[in-house]
């Protein structure tokens, strides 16, 4: 059985057939991957034939960015309006109502409400950003009540139930090599375009922060290796900051507005093109960030917050003609904000992105993979599965004099790999110890080792020696 046949059979409801020709229908539209997958699935028949005309008609008639004069249509024509849209939901404590906005259609938070019956039927509308098909109606002013736009109906892009036990049980039907190819396909890449299994494993390491809470990583790589795409398109639970200015208010907590920062709103935060980002009040922010990276908690004035958000720092790195870093001190190209050894030591691991391929046509997916929305929900659900760390600690012999930060980093990275590669294990007895050592522990040791070595090049007070963590 081919991998395509296996994916289609094992994940019949959750998989989508994807190829570059099909996705060409979205040229000119700014639509996230999980919405594209939903539309492709909806307009593809049992023979994998895409109704391109029907799909384009639906987009043109319903995409929020294509709709003009929505307010006028609602008010003057007294007609409902249906949109394919991204909405932002925010509970209003003062009124006890759920407010929402549709930024792409120019509908503001103070103009729009979600009725109680809609909110009860769709728990995903409790707050935050949500994509779906929405039907809007206008409630005309009455007495002292102002007019308001109501969300009358909502259809999410979830034609399935996210059940981790169901997903993990399917792992047994794949070999390890098939499973890694399956993950790469679900990341919207073609595994046949990679040079080796080692390169594939390095590529999926970008997902580690998706599945393990409070995991902090760095990746430096040349341009064109797909860093931004992975973190921008595969999950609505992450956020990418690319350029601009990062402040304590934006990152952690805004005192003036009494509103949470990005770290409290998302499961992972990627700082992309790190060499171009500016940092406000650097010393103050660096101190607060050190505390957060160490403990998952922070204090801003009288506000104490915590989060399980992981931090991913992404940067470009110049290479020589042999495609190796020009400077042996990798962190030399980072913004000076990050050239603090104590701050760098709080990052758990480093991804050597120069070993990954530049994006080529042959790396575009051409076959079956998981619906990106489903895949992102599964990755998000993995963060809650604490049994994996328990298994990892049972497998490892950790010396009593091992540095705590090193131990924590190695355990967290190995745990994330275990979740990705062997989600079906329920106890130590289920683990193939040779595979765990080769594909989970050794990469974790290597990634932490790079951080240690690079810090030692900056400050000789820091050693590059790792604890002698072994398998029991």
N, C-alpha and C positions, 0 to 999 in steps of 0.2 A: 504494500500500500504506500502510495506517495505521501509526502508530508501534506500536500493540498487535500488529498482525500481524507487523511486522518483528522486534520483540523476541521474540515467540513462535517465529518461524521461525529467526532467527539464533542465539538462545540457548534452544533447545528444552528442554534438560535443566536449565539453570541458572536459568530464569525461573519466576516464580510469579505467578498472577493474584491480585491483592489488591484488596479494596474494604472500606469501613467495615462493611458488613453481615457479611462473613465474619469480620472480626476482632472483631466483637461477641461471638463465641462464647468469647472469652478473658476476658470481663468477670469480675472477681473473682479472677483468677489472676495471680500475679506470675511472668511468663515472659518472657525476653528475646526480641527480635524474630527472631533467627536460629532459635530453637527454634519459634516460632510459624510461621515460613515452612516449616520442615521438616514440621510437622504439617499445615499447609494443603495442601502438596504431596502428602503421603501420603494425605489423605482427600478429595482432589478428583479427579473422574473426567475423562475426555478431553473432556467437554462443559463443563468448568469448574463442575460442580455439586459442592457441598461436602456430604459426609456428616456433617452436624452432630452427629447422635446418636452415630455411631461415634467421632468425635473427642472428644466430651465423655466418653463412656464410657472411652476410653483415658486421658484426663487424670485422671478421678476414680479410676480403678483403679491408676494408676501414678505420678502426680505425688508426689514425695517429701514435699512439705508436707502432702499429704492422708493419708499413711500413718502410722498410729499402731501402737505396740507392735511395731515391726520386730524389735527384739532378742528379744522374747518369742516371736515367730513363728519366728524362726530357731533359737532354742535349744530351746524346748519342743515345737514342732510338727515340727521337723526338716524344714522345707520351704524351698525356694528362694524368694527374694523378688525381684521385678522392679520397678525404679523408673525413672521419668523424672527425672533428677537432675543437679544440679551437684556435682561432686566436686573436691576439692583433693588433688593428688598431691604427695608430698614424699619424695625419696630419703633413706633412713636410712643414713648412712655407716658407723655403728658395726656394724650388722647386715647391711648389704649388701642390704637389702630395700626394696621400694617400699611406702610407707605411704600411706593415703588417708583422707580424712574425707568425710562427707556432712552438712554443717552443717544443712541443712533437715530432716534426719531424725534428728538428734541422735547420729549415729555419729562417734566421735572417732578421731583419727589413731592413737592407741596401740592401737586395737581392730581395725584393718582393714589387710589386706595385699593386694597384687596379685601373683598367681603369675607366675613367669617366663614361662610359655608365653603368658599373656595380654599381658604387657608386650612380648614379641617380636612379637606379631601387631599390636599397636597402638602405634606409636612416639609417638603424641601423649600417651601416659600416662607420659612421662618426668618430668614435673613441672609444677606450676602448676594453674590452674583449667580444667576440661574439663566440658562438658555431654554427656550421652549417655543411652542406655538401658542400665542396668546390671542384672546378675543376681547376687545375693548368696547365699552359702551359709555355713554355720557349720561350722568344723572344731573338733570337740570336743577338750577337753584330753587329752593322752596323756603319761604319765610326767611328766617335768619341763617339758614343753611346755604353754604356756597355750593356752586356747581363743582362736580368732581368726576374724573375719569375712573371708571371701575374696571377691574380685571374680572370679566364674567366667566371666562373659561381658560383653562391652562392644560396643555399637553406637553409633558416632558419628553426628553429623548432617552427614555429608559424602557424599552420594550422587553425587559427581562428583570429577574430578581437577582440581586447581588448576594450570592451565598458562597462564602469562602470554603466551606466544607465541600460543596459541590465542585468548585473550581479545583481545589487541591486534590480531590480524589481522582481527577482526570490525569494527574501527573504520571500515574503508574502506567498509562498507556503509551507513554513516550520514553524513548531513550534520553539520556542526558544531552546528547548532541542534537537530537530532534527538538528537545525542549528549549535549548538555547536558540536554535533557529526560529522556533515558534515565538519566543520573546522578541527577537529582533524583528520579525515580521509584524508583531503587534506594536512595535515602535515605528512602524511604517518604513522599514528598510528591507532590502533584499539580502539575506544572509549569504547568498552565493557570490556576492560582490566583495566579501572579505577574504583576506589572504590566509587566515589560519583560525583555528579554534581559540588560540590564545588572544588573537585580536578581537574575536567576537566577545569573549569574556570581558575584555577591557572595555568594549563598547557598552555592554549592558551594565557596567559598573556605574554609569550615569544614573541608573535607576535606584541606586542604594539610598539616596536621600528621600526617594519617594516612599520607601517601605519601612524605614527605621526612624523613629522619632528622635529629635535632638542630635542628629548626625550632621557633623560639620565637615565639609570637604572642599578641596581646591582642585581645579583642573586648569592647566596652562597648555595651550596648543596653538598651532598656526591657524590662520583664518581659513574658513571653508570646510571645517571638519564637523559641522552640524551641531555645535554646542548649543547655540541659541534655539535651534528648532526643537530639540528634545525637551528643553525646559519651558518653552513657550507654548507648545502645541499638545502635549500629551496629557495634561491634567489641569483641571480648573482649580485644583487645590494648591497650586504653586503660583508664584508671581516673579516676574523678571524685571529687574531695574537695570536699564541700559543707559548710561550717561546721566547727565544732570547732577543735582546735588542731593546728597543723603544727609539728613539731620537726625538727631535723637528723636525729635517729634515724629518724623516720618517713619523711622525704623522701629521705635519702641513705644512711645506714648506722647501725645500732644496735650500738654498741660492746659493751654489756652482754650482748646476746643473740648477738652475732657474726652478725647477719643483715642482708641487703640491704634498703635502703629502697625506696620505690615507684618511684623513678627507675630502679632497676636491674631492676625486675620487669616494666615495661610499656614499650610503644613510644611512648606519649604520656600525659601526665598533665594533667588539666584541674582547675584550681583555680576552682571555681564559687562564685558569690555571694561574691566576694573581699572585699567590704566587711564580711562577717560572720566571716571566718576570723581566728583569733588565731595569733600566731607566738611560739614559745618561744625564748628566747635570741636575740633579733632580730639583734643585731650579728654574732654568731657565724654564724648561719644565712645572713644576707645575704652575708657574705664568702665562705662556701663555695659559695653559689648563684651568685655572680658568676663564680667560677672555672669552675663547671660550664657555665653558659650560654656562656661564652667558648670553652671548649675541649672540652667533653664529658667532662671528667675532674674528679675531686675527691679531696680527702684529708681523712680524718677520723681523728685521732690517727695511728696507724701504718698505717692501712688506706688504700690507694690504689685508687680505683674509676673505672670509665668506663662510659658508656652512650650509646646513640643515641636515648634518650627525648627527645621534644620537650615543651615546657611551653606550655600554653594557659591564659591568665588570662582569666576570664570575670567580668564585673561588670555591675550595673545602672546605668543612667544616666538622670537626670531630664531630661525634654524640655519645651520651651515649647509654646505652642499651635500653632506651625508645625512641630512634630515635629523640632526641632533642639535640640542640647544647650543647657541653660540656662547652663552655664559654658563659656566658650571654652577653658578649661584642663581638658581631658578627664580628666586624671589627678588632679584635685582630689578626686574621689569615691573614689579608691583608698585602701586601707589605708596608713597611714604607712610601713609596711614597704617599699612600692614607690615611695615618693616620693624615691628616690635616683637622680639623673640617670645616674650610672655604671651602676646596675643596669638602668634603663629602656633605656639605649643598647644593651644586650645582647639586647633583643628585636628580632626582625627586621622585624616588620610589625604593622599595626593594622587591624582590620576595623571599619568603621563600621556597627555593627549596627542603628542607628536607621533605616537605609534599607531594612531587611528587614520583611516584613509580620508582624503578629501572627498567631498561629495561628487559623485559621478553618475551618469545616467544608469549604469548597471547596478547602482545601489538603491534605486527606486523600487519599491515593493511591486511585485508582479505575482500575485497569488492570494491565498487566503490568510487572514490574520484576524485577531480579535477586534471587535468594535472598540475604538479608542475610548469611548465613554465607559464601556464595561471594564476595559483594561485598567483605566485610571481608578475606578471605584474599587477594584480588587487590590490594586497597589495601595490605595488609601486604607483599605480594611486591614491589610497586613500590618500596618503600624500598631494596631491594637493587640496583636497576638504575642503576648508576653512569654508563652511557652517556649518560643524559639531561643530566647536568651538563656532560659533555664537549661535547655538541652545543651547549648554551647558550653556553658560553664561546667556542666557535668562531664563534657568530653575533654576539657582542658586541664592540664596540670600547671597551675600558676604558682610560681615561687613566692614565698611569703615576703621576700624583699623586693618584689616587682614594683616598679613605679606605677602609681595608681592611674595617672593619666594615660600611660602607655597601655596598661591593662584594659582600661575602659575603652580606649580607641580600638584596640584589636578585637575585643569581644563584640563591640557594636558593629564593626565592619563585617566580621565573620557571621554575625547573626543576620545581617541584611542579606549577605550572599546565601545563607541557608534558606531564608524565606523565598528568595527569587528562584533558586535552583532546585530546592527540595521542599516545596510547600506542603507535601503530603506526610512528612515525618511527624509523629506524635510523641515519640519518646526516643531515648538514646538507642534503644534496641532497633529502631527503624533506620538508623544512620549507617551508611557505608563509611567506615572511618577513613579508609584510604581516599575516597572521593572527597570527604569533608576536608581532610588535611590538604589535598592538592588544590581544590577549587574554592575553599572558603578560608581556611586558616592561613595558607601561604600568601594569597593575595592581600589579606588583611595585614600580615606582618610586613609585607613589602610596602604597602601604602603608608603605614605608620612610619616605617623605616626611612622613607624619603623625607617626610616632615622632620624627623629627628636629625637626619644628616644635614639638611639644608639650614636648619636653625644653628647647628654647630658651626657652620661656615660663617655665620653672622656673629655669633657670640660664643667664645670658647668656654664660657662657664657652663654651656649646655653640652651634654655628651650625646653622641649618636648611637650609643649602645642600647639595644632593646632587651627587655626581660626575656629569659630563656623559657618561653611558654611552649609547651609541647603537648602532644596527645597523651592521654592517660593509657 
